[in-house]
Amino acid sequence: MDSKRRSLIGFEFGAEGGEEFSAINPATGEALAPMYLSAPPADLDRAAQLAAQAFSSYSRRTGKQKAAFLREIARGIDSIVDQLVIRTPQETALPEPRVRSEAGRTSMQLRLFADLVEDGSWVSARIDRGDPNRKPLPKPDIRSLWRPIGPVAVFCASNFPLAFSAAGGDTASAFAAGNPVIVRAHSAHPGTAELVGEVIRRAVRTCELPEGMFSLLFDAGTQIGTALVQHPKIKAVGFTGSLRGGRALMDLAAARPDPIPVFAEMGSTNPVFILPEALKQRGAEIAKGLHGSVTIAAGQMCTKPGLIFLPAGPDALALAENLGDRISQTPAAALLTPQIRSTYESQIKARNQQKDAALAAHGESPSPGGGTQVSAALFETNASYYRARPQLAAEVFGPTTLLVSCSNREDLLAVARDLHGHLTATIHGTEEDLREYADLVEIIENKVGRIIFNGYPTGLEVCHAVVHGGPYPATSDGRSTSVGTQAIYRFSRPICYQAFPNASLPAELQDANPLGIWRLVDGNFTRGAADAAQAAG
């Protein structure tokens, strides 16, 4: 890996001549070989043109063919895990067990989507059969299903170099829906993206799919990412990152002559509400769990609990002391990039200067030459001061959280009402607490995408039912999820056929139901044929 590395454009490599850059080892601050070359505009255009050509073919492939492709990528990722556990920690400072776990999650979610599209029922086929004898007007035959949207641009995330990057959830769901993908590699871990990108490219060849199914673009800054969103062949965008970055992509996409959707996950403080009886009965246990959730991966999880609301009193003081003791014993940890460290340190400094937002505990100091290492921090304040200082509700990406004591029930409900959109909210309580605070659940249902009871928001389960989304600014579209099989609907759209001859319809909508999928026929779910369903009705 001594030569300068170029983008992957279909089955070829990109051109030379772009801006050079290298990954930085967060643990040491040293530049890593090899050098990478940013994609020139011609590479981006070539990738987009190839993707548009591939779409016309791949969008019509069967669910079994798409499933075979997704499983081939999963097999390829499984085969390079030993390479990933060498390269990825160098680029991210993530430990080997985390890399192995994330690689397993990445291949698992690919297989989950493979199962979904092989079954085929995800297209939500609906058939309303016509009735020419209806009075006063004949009823037309109308049928609909979900179809792919077109080439998708995916931005790799800094904090998940595998599960939210080149072959992560955005790419997997876009492929599953029937779309080609162009990935913009993250400049912090280009080597990891390259290893996975080669796996995808081999899978495209193995499955005899069109060349433009996948391209990987390297980018030292923001130029290529900006141009990618603006390219007329791109029809949707998937992004995981900061509010600033996501908002910029949203604005670019909206300003196009043909605006396109941006599905951006942009930040969340994931509030935790500890109710009185739970605090009284399990305060020490909750403190332990919170510490683990706040400091896992150096606090660089999008689901890290950054706000903790609890009733004031002796039990709250005991929990704060317990959590503070744990924070003070937390070793310094390396953040993913120098920029993330700089932002974290400036935010901690600003919060520490706030009147009445006290620094309650500080973790161990970074070691000399520790690269991007930072200390964990615990802050405390009260509800009235918190509500008067909106900046305290902002996400701080790193190993820190803010305890907010509430003097009474109305205080706690008031801070809940003030919340903007988040990915998650957590409630620790007993059945008695839930009865007393039933209105709290009603409030936060409108604030988040996932509500956790007596648990912790980190450790997201990838499954069919999960929702990883939430109202703005947690995401750009609170109706969607970036994790779980419902993510497929971000990169597809409904299309309706009226009065079409049966033989000219997609197989999913034909009377005989040759694929045997679940369909809504005249208002009833069935796997049977449409004419049989009508007769039974």
C-alpha positions in Angstrom: 0.0 0.0 0.0 2.9 2.4 -0.8 1.4 4.0 -4.0 -1.1 6.8 -3.9 -4.6 5.4 -3.7 -7.3 6.5 -6.1 -11.1 6.4 -6.0 -12.9 3.3 -7.2 -15.1 4.3 -10.2 -17.1 1.2 -11.2 -14.6 -1.5 -12.1 -11.8 1.0 -12.7 -9.6 3.4 -10.6 -10.0 7.1 -10.7 -7.7 9.6 -12.2 -4.6 11.1 -10.6 -4.1 14.7 -9.8 -6.5 15.4 -7.0 -5.6 16.8 -3.6 -3.4 14.5 -1.5 -4.3 13.5 2.1 -3.7 10.7 4.6 -5.5 9.4 7.6 -4.2 10.4 11.0 -3.7 7.9 13.9 -5.8 9.4 16.7 -3.8 7.7 19.4 -0.4 9.1 18.2 -1.2 12.0 15.9 1.0 10.4 13.2 0.0 10.4 9.5 -0.7 7.0 8.1 0.5 5.6 4.8 -0.6 5.4 2.0 -1.6 8.8 0.6 -5.0 9.1 -0.9 -6.1 11.3 -3.8 -9.3 13.3 -3.8 -11.5 12.5 -6.7 -11.4 15.1 -9.5 -14.8 16.3 -10.9 -14.5 14.0 -13.9 -14.3 11.0 -11.6 -17.5 12.0 -9.9 -19.3 12.6 -13.2 -18.1 9.2 -14.5 -19.4 7.5 -11.4 -22.8 9.2 -11.6 -23.2 8.4 -15.3 -22.3 4.8 -14.7 -24.8 4.7 -11.7 -27.6 6.1 -13.9 -26.9 3.4 -16.5 -26.8 0.7 -13.9 -30.1 1.8 -12.4 -32.2 1.0 -15.5 -31.0 -2.6 -15.2 -30.6 -3.3 -11.5 -33.9 -1.7 -10.5 -35.6 -4.5 -12.4 -33.7 -7.3 -10.9 -35.7 -9.8 -8.8 -35.6 -9.9 -5.0 -33.6 -13.2 -5.2 -31.0 -11.5 -7.3 -30.7 -8.5 -5.0 -30.6 -10.9 -2.0 -27.7 -12.8 -3.6 -25.8 -9.6 -4.1 -26.3 -8.4 -0.5 -25.2 -11.8 0.9 -22.1 -11.8 -1.3 -21.1 -8.5 0.2 -21.7 -9.9 3.7 -19.5 -12.9 2.9 -16.8 -10.6 1.6 -16.8 -8.5 4.8 -16.6 -11.6 6.9 -13.6 -12.6 4.9 -11.6 -9.4 5.5 -12.2 -9.0 9.3 -8.6 -9.8 10.1 -7.5 -7.0 7.7 -10.0 -4.6 9.2 -8.8 -5.2 12.8 -5.4 -4.1 11.7 -6.3 -1.0 9.6 -9.4 0.4 11.3 -7.9 0.8 14.8 -5.0 2.7 13.3 -7.4 5.2 11.7 -10.0 5.4 14.5 -8.3 4.3 17.8 -11.3 1.9 18.2 -10.2 -1.3 19.9 -10.1 -4.7 18.1 -13.2 -6.1 19.8 -15.3 -3.1 18.8 -14.1 -3.5 15.1 -15.0 -7.2 15.1 -18.4 -6.4 16.6 -19.1 -3.7 14.2 -18.0 -5.8 11.2 -20.4 -8.5 12.4 -23.2 -6.0 12.7 -22.5 -4.7 9.2 -22.7 -8.2 7.6 -25.7 -9.1 9.7 -27.7 -6.1 8.5 -26.8 -6.9 4.9 -28.2 -10.4 5.4 -31.3 -9.0 7.1 -32.1 -6.9 4.1 -31.3 -9.9 1.9 -34.0 -11.9 3.7 -36.4 -8.9 3.3 -36.1 -8.5 -0.4 -36.0 -12.2 -1.1 -39.4 -12.5 0.5 -40.6 -9.5 -1.5 -43.5 -8.4 0.6 -41.7 -5.1 1.6 -43.0 -3.5 -1.6 -46.4 -3.1 0.1 -48.4 -4.2 -3.0 -51.9 -3.0 -3.0 -54.7 -4.0 -5.4 -58.1 -2.4 -5.6 -59.9 -4.4 -8.3 -62.1 -2.5 -10.8 -65.9 -2.8 -11.0 -67.3 -1.8 -14.4 -70.8 -2.2 -13.1 -70.5 0.2 -10.1 -73.0 3.0 -10.1 -73.1 5.9 -10.7 -69.6 5.6 -12.1 -67.5 2.5 -12.9 -64.6 1.8 -10.5 -61.2 1.7 -12.2 -58.7 -1.1 -11.4 -55.9 0.5 -9.4 -52.7 -1.1 -8.1 -49.6 0.2 -6.4 -46.2 -0.8 -5.0 -42.9 0.7 -3.9 -40.1 1.1 -6.5 -36.5 2.3 -6.2 -35.8 6.0 -6.5 -32.5 6.1 -8.4 -28.7 6.5 -7.7 -28.0 7.2 -4.0 -25.1 9.2 -2.5 -23.9 7.8 0.8 -21.6 9.7 3.2 -19.4 7.6 5.5 -19.8 8.4 9.2 -16.8 9.3 11.4 -17.9 7.3 14.4 -19.0 4.1 12.7 -16.3 3.2 10.1 -18.2 0.0 9.1 -21.8 0.0 10.2 -22.6 3.5 8.9 -20.0 3.8 6.1 -19.2 2.1 2.8 -21.3 -1.0 3.3 -23.4 0.3 6.2 -27.1 0.7 6.7 -27.5 3.4 4.1 -25.8 1.4 1.4 -27.5 -1.8 2.4 -31.0 -0.3 2.3 -30.3 1.5 -1.0 -29.0 -1.7 -2.7 -32.0 -3.6 -1.2 -34.5 -1.1 -2.7 -32.9 -1.5 -6.1 -30.6 1.5 -6.4 -26.9 1.9 -7.3 -24.7 3.7 -4.7 -21.9 6.2 -4.8 -20.1 6.4 -1.5 -18.1 9.4 -0.3 -15.4 8.0 1.9 -14.7 9.7 5.2 -11.2 11.4 5.2 -10.6 10.0 8.7 -10.7 6.4 7.7 -10.1 6.0 3.9 -8.2 2.8 4.3 -11.2 1.1 6.0 -13.5 2.4 3.2 -11.2 1.1 0.6 -11.0 -2.4 2.0 -14.8 -2.6 2.1 -15.2 -0.9 -1.2 -13.1 -3.5 -2.9 -15.4 -6.2 -1.3 -18.5 -4.5 -2.8 -16.8 -4.2 -6.2 -15.9 -7.9 -6.2 -19.5 -8.7 -5.3 -20.8 -6.6 -8.2 -18.6 -8.7 -10.6 -19.4 -12.0 -8.9 -23.2 -11.4 -9.2 -22.8 -10.1 -12.8 -24.3 -6.8 -12.1 -23.8 -3.6 -14.1 -20.5 -1.8 -13.5 -22.0 1.4 -12.2 -23.6 -0.4 -9.2 -21.0 1.0 -6.9 -18.3 3.7 -6.8 -16.2 5.0 -3.9 -14.9 8.6 -4.0 -12.1 9.9 -1.8 -12.4 13.5 -0.6 -9.9 15.5 1.4 -12.4 18.3 2.2 -16.0 19.0 1.2 -15.7 19.8 -2.5 -16.5 16.3 -3.8 -19.3 15.8 -1.3 -20.9 19.1 -2.3 -20.7 18.3 -6.0 -22.1 14.8 -5.4 -25.3 16.1 -3.8 -25.7 18.6 -6.6 -25.1 16.1 -9.5 -28.3 15.7 -11.5 -28.0 11.9 -11.7 -28.2 11.6 -7.9 -31.7 11.1 -6.6 -31.3 10.8 -2.8 -28.6 11.2 -0.1 -27.8 9.3 3.1 -25.7 11.0 5.8 -24.7 10.4 9.4 -22.8 13.2 11.1 -23.1 16.7 12.6 -26.0 19.0 12.5 -23.9 21.5 10.6 -22.9 19.0 8.0 -26.3 17.6 7.6 -28.0 21.0 7.3 -25.5 22.0 4.6 -26.4 18.9 2.6 -30.1 19.6 3.1 -29.7 23.1 1.8 -27.7 22.0 -1.2 -30.2 19.4 -2.1 -33.2 21.8 -1.7 -31.5 24.4 -3.9 -31.2 22.0 -6.9 -33.4 22.6 -9.9 -34.9 19.2 -9.0 -34.7 19.0 -5.2 -33.9 15.6 -3.8 -34.4 14.1 -0.3 -31.5 14.0 2.2 -31.9 11.5 4.9 -29.5 12.9 7.5 -28.9 11.8 11.1 -27.4 14.8 12.7 -27.1 14.7 16.4 -29.0 14.0 19.6 -28.5 14.3 23.4 -30.9 11.4 24.1 -32.5 12.6 27.4 -32.8 10.2 30.3 -35.6 10.7 32.9 -35.2 9.0 36.3 -38.5 8.9 38.1 -38.8 8.9 41.9 -39.4 5.3 42.9 -36.7 4.0 40.4 -34.3 6.6 41.8 -35.0 5.5 45.3 -34.8 1.7 44.7 -32.1 1.5 42.0 -30.1 4.7 42.2 -26.7 3.0 42.4 -27.5 0.5 39.7 -28.7 3.3 37.4 -25.5 5.4 38.1 -23.4 2.4 37.0 -25.4 1.9 33.8 -25.3 5.6 32.9 -21.6 5.7 33.4 -21.1 2.8 30.9 -23.5 4.4 28.4 -21.9 7.9 28.6 -18.3 6.7 28.3 -18.6 3.8 25.8 -16.6 4.5 22.7 -15.3 7.7 24.4 -18.9 9.1 24.3 -18.9 9.1 20.5 -22.2 7.3 20.0 -25.1 9.1 18.5 -27.3 7.6 21.2 -25.1 8.7 24.1 -27.2 10.0 27.0 -26.2 13.7 27.2 -29.0 14.9 29.5 -30.2 13.3 32.7 -33.2 14.6 34.5 -34.1 13.5 38.0 -36.1 14.7 41.0 -34.0 16.8 43.5 -33.4 15.4 46.9 -31.1 13.0 48.9 -31.5 10.1 46.4 -30.4 12.4 43.5 -27.4 13.6 45.5 -26.4 9.9 46.1 -26.7 9.1 42.4 -24.7 12.2 41.4 -22.0 11.3 43.9 -21.9 7.7 42.6 -21.8 8.7 39.0 -19.2 11.4 39.8 -16.9 8.9 41.5 -17.1 6.7 38.4 -16.4 9.6 36.0 -13.4 10.6 38.1 -11.9 7.1 37.7 -12.5 7.0 33.9 -9.3 6.8 31.9 -8.7 9.4 29.2 -9.8 8.2 25.8 -8.9 9.1 22.2 -11.5 10.8 20.1 -11.8 9.9 16.4 -10.2 13.0 14.9 -8.2 16.1 16.0 -11.2 18.2 14.9 -13.6 16.3 17.2 -11.2 16.6 20.1 -10.9 20.4 19.5 -14.6 20.8 19.4 -15.1 18.7 22.5 -12.5 20.6 24.5 -14.0 24.0 23.5 -17.5 22.9 24.5 -16.3 21.6 27.8 -14.5 24.8 28.5 -17.6 26.9 27.6 -19.8 24.8 29.8 -17.4 25.0 32.7 -17.5 28.8 32.5 -21.3 28.8 32.8 -22.6 30.1 36.1 -24.5 27.5 38.0 -23.5 24.7 35.6 -21.0 23.1 37.9 -18.3 20.6 36.9 -19.1 17.8 39.3 -16.4 15.4 38.2 -13.5 15.2 35.9 -11.9 12.0 34.5 -8.2 11.1 34.4 -6.0 13.5 32.4 -4.6 12.6 29.0 -1.1 11.2 28.9 1.7 13.1 27.2 1.7 12.4 23.5 -1.8 10.9 23.8 -3.0 12.1 20.4 -6.6 13.0 20.6 -7.2 11.8 24.2 -9.6 13.8 26.4 -11.0 13.5 29.9 -14.5 12.5 30.8 -16.6 15.1 32.5 -19.8 15.3 34.6 -21.8 18.6 34.9 -24.7 19.5 37.2 -27.3 22.1 37.2 -31.0 22.7 38.1 -34.1 22.8 35.9 -34.7 26.6 36.2 -31.1 27.4 35.1 -31.2 24.8 32.4 -34.4 26.1 30.9 -32.9 29.7 30.9 -29.8 28.6 29.0 -30.8 26.8 25.7 -27.1 26.2 24.9 -27.0 23.6 27.7 -29.3 21.4 25.6 -26.8 21.2 22.7 -25.1 17.9 22.0 -21.5 17.6 23.2 -19.9 14.7 21.2 -17.6 13.0 23.7 -17.5 11.4 27.2 -19.7 13.9 29.1 -23.2 14.4 30.4 -25.3 16.9 32.3 -27.3 16.1 35.4 -30.4 18.3 35.8 -32.2 18.3 39.1 -36.0 19.0 39.0 -37.6 20.4 42.1 -41.0 18.9 41.4 -43.1 16.9 38.9 -44.0 20.0 36.9 -40.4 20.9 36.6 -39.6 17.6 35.0 -42.6 17.8 32.7 -41.6 21.3 31.7 -38.1 20.3 30.6 -39.6 17.4 28.6 -41.9 19.9 26.8 -38.9 22.1 26.0 -37.0 19.3 24.2 -36.4 19.5 20.5 -36.1 16.4 18.4 -33.9 13.5 19.6 -33.2 10.0 18.5 -34.1 8.5 21.8 -35.5 9.2 25.3 -35.1 6.8 28.3 -37.4 6.4 31.3 -36.2 4.7 34.5 -39.2 4.0 36.6 -41.5 1.5 38.3 -45.1 0.7 37.3 -46.2 3.2 39.9 -43.9 5.8 38.4 -45.4 5.2 35.0 -48.9 5.6 36.2 -48.0 8.9 38.0 -46.0 10.2 35.0 -48.2 8.9 32.1 -48.2 12.4 30.6 -44.4 12.2 30.4 -44.7 9.4 27.9 -47.2 11.3 25.9 -44.9 14.3 25.7 -41.8 12.5 24.6 -43.6 10.4 22.0 -43.6 13.6 20.0 -39.9 14.3 20.6 -38.1 11.1 19.7 -38.0 8.0 17.5 -37.3 5.4 20.2 -38.3 5.3 23.9 -36.4 3.0 26.2 -37.8 1.8 29.5 -35.3 0.8 32.3 -32.4 0.5 29.9 -29.8 2.7 28.2 -29.9 4.2 24.7 -26.5 2.9 23.5 -26.5 -0.7 22.2 -29.0 -0.3 19.3 -30.6 -3.6 18.2 -30.7 -4.0 14.4 -34.1 -5.7 13.6 -37.3 -5.2 11.6 -39.1 -3.1 14.3 -36.4 -0.7 15.4 -36.6 3.0 14.7 -33.3 5.0 14.6 -34.6 8.4 13.7 -36.5 11.3 15.3 -37.9 14.8 14.7 -35.6 17.6 13.5 -32.8 18.3 14.4 -32.0 14.7 15.3 -32.8 13.8 11.6 -33.8 15.7 8.5 -37.0 13.6 8.3 -38.6 12.3 11.4 -40.8 9.9 9.5 -37.8 7.7 8.6 -35.2 5.4 10.2 -31.6 4.7 9.3 -31.5 1.4 11.0 -33.7 -1.7 10.6 -35.5 -2.9 7.5 -37.9 0.0 7.4 -34.9 2.1 6.2 -35.6 0.7 2.7 -38.5 3.1 2.3 -36.1 6.1 2.3 -34.7 5.1 -1.1 -37.9 4.0 -2.8 -41.2 5.7 -3.8 -44.8 4.5 -4.4 -46.0 4.2 -8.0 -49.6 3.4 -9.1 -50.9 1.6 -12.2 -54.5 2.2 -13.3 -56.4 0.0 -15.7 -53.2 -1.8 -16.9 -53.5 -5.2 -18.6 -52.6 -8.0 -16.1 -49.6 -9.2 -18.3 -48.1 -5.7 -18.4 -48.0 -5.2 -14.6 -45.0 -5.9 -12.4 -45.1 -9.5 -11.1 -45.9 -8.2 -7.6 -49.2 -6.8 -8.8 -50.4 -9.5 -11.2 -53.6 -11.3 -10.3 -51.9 -14.7 -9.8 -49.4 -13.4 -7.3 -46.5 -15.4 -8.9 -44.1 -14.3 -6.2 -46.4 -15.4 -3.3 -45.9 -12.1 -1.4 -48.3 -10.5 1.1 -50.6 -8.0 -0.6 -53.5 -5.8 0.4 -56.2 -7.0 -2.0 -59.5 -5.0 -1.8 -58.6 -4.1 1.8 -57.6 -7.6 3.0 -54.1 -8.9 3.5 -53.4 -12.2 1.6 -50.7 -14.2 0.0 -53.2 -15.7 -2.4 -54.2 -14.7 -6.0 -56.2 -11.5 -6.4 -59.1 -13.3 -8.1 -59.2 -16.0 -5.4 -59.2 -13.3 -2.7 -62.1 -11.5 -4.4 -64.0 -14.8 -4.7 -63.4 -15.5 -1.0 -64.6 -12.0 -0.2 
